[in-house]
Amino acid sequence: MVMLYAAGVQAEIIMDGGEINFTGRVVSQPCVVAPDSADIDVDMGRISKQDLLQNGKSQTKNFSIRLTNCNTSTVQSVRVTFSGNEDSKLPGRLDITGDADGAAIRLLNQDGSAIIINNPAQGIPLNDGENTLNFGAYLEAQPATELVTGNYAASANFILSYQ
């Protein structure tokens, strides 16, 4: 005599499935962002409210993005786009958050010309090997706005476009 015991056994139900497609692209990267440039901190320092009101802006603080292993056989220049929250009262500048208010951060090309946030900066010629892309930033007072003292912060990402 054979006994079948089926308590606790469930039948598997198979339903129709679908298809998953994976696509991508393998590219040759013209340069590599150096590890010390992947995350950059720019200390804007202590800025006097009186100086900011009198001059309209703070002293420029310089910062750099270092590229290594650049190969100029296919590209000759790079453009950097700094993306972030744009200030509503000073278009083209980076919005600040925190206790301080009434100002925004202006980014500058190496030659001192203004960079418009969320737009590509001017092209920078590349050399084979290592390249240092130099930029500047200053805090700018918003016109006809009360300047509130306190700590502030701002963040921007950078994207490199090679030509």
C-alpha positions, 0 to 999 in steps of 0.5 A, spaced: 500 500 500 502 506 498 500 513 501 501 520 498 502 525 503 501 532 500 500 536 506 504 543 506 506 542 498 504 547 493 504 547 486 508 552 482 504 556 477 508 559 471 505 565 468 508 568 462 514 572 463 517 578 459 524 580 456 529 585 459 534 588 454 540 591 456 544 596 452 550 601 453 556 603 450 564 602 452 567 609 451 575 611 451 575 616 456 579 622 454 581 624 461 581 621 468 578 626 474 584 625 479 581 622 486 583 629 489 578 632 485 572 628 485 570 631 491 572 639 492 571 643 498 572 650 497 572 654 504 570 661 503 572 664 509 569 669 514 566 674 510 564 681 513 557 683 512 560 691 512 565 689 506 560 685 502 555 690 502 560 695 501 564 691 495 558 687 493 562 681 493 567 677 497 574 676 495 575 670 490 577 663 492 580 659 487 579 652 486 582 647 481 579 640 478 585 636 476 585 631 470 590 625 469 592 621 463 589 625 458 589 623 451 589 629 446 589 624 440 581 625 439 579 631 443 583 638 444 579 641 449 574 640 455 568 644 457 565 644 464 558 645 466 557 646 474 550 644 475 546 646 481 540 650 484 540 657 481 539 663 485 532 666 484 535 674 485 541 673 482 540 669 475 546 665 473 549 664 480 549 658 485 544 659 491 546 658 498 542 655 504 543 656 511 542 661 516 545 667 512 541 670 506 541 675 501 547 673 497 549 667 492 555 664 489 558 667 482 563 662 479 569 664 475 573 661 469 580 662 469 581 668 466 576 671 471 570 671 466 563 669 469 560 662 469 553 661 468 550 656 473 547 650 469 551 652 462 557 650 459 563 654 461 568 656 456 573 651 453 579 649 456 585 647 451 588 640 453 595 637 453 597 630 453 598 627 461 596 631 466 591 638 466 589 643 471 583 646 470 583 653 474 576 656 477 574 661 482 568 663 486 566 669 490 560 670 494 555 676 491 550 680 495 543 680 492 541 687 490 536 691 494 535 685 499 537 685 506 543 681 508 542 676 513 549 674 517 550 666 519 553 660 516 551 658 509 553 652 504 552 651 497 553 645 492 554 644 485 556 638 481 561 638 475 560 635 468 566 634 463 564 635 456 570 634 451 571 637 444 
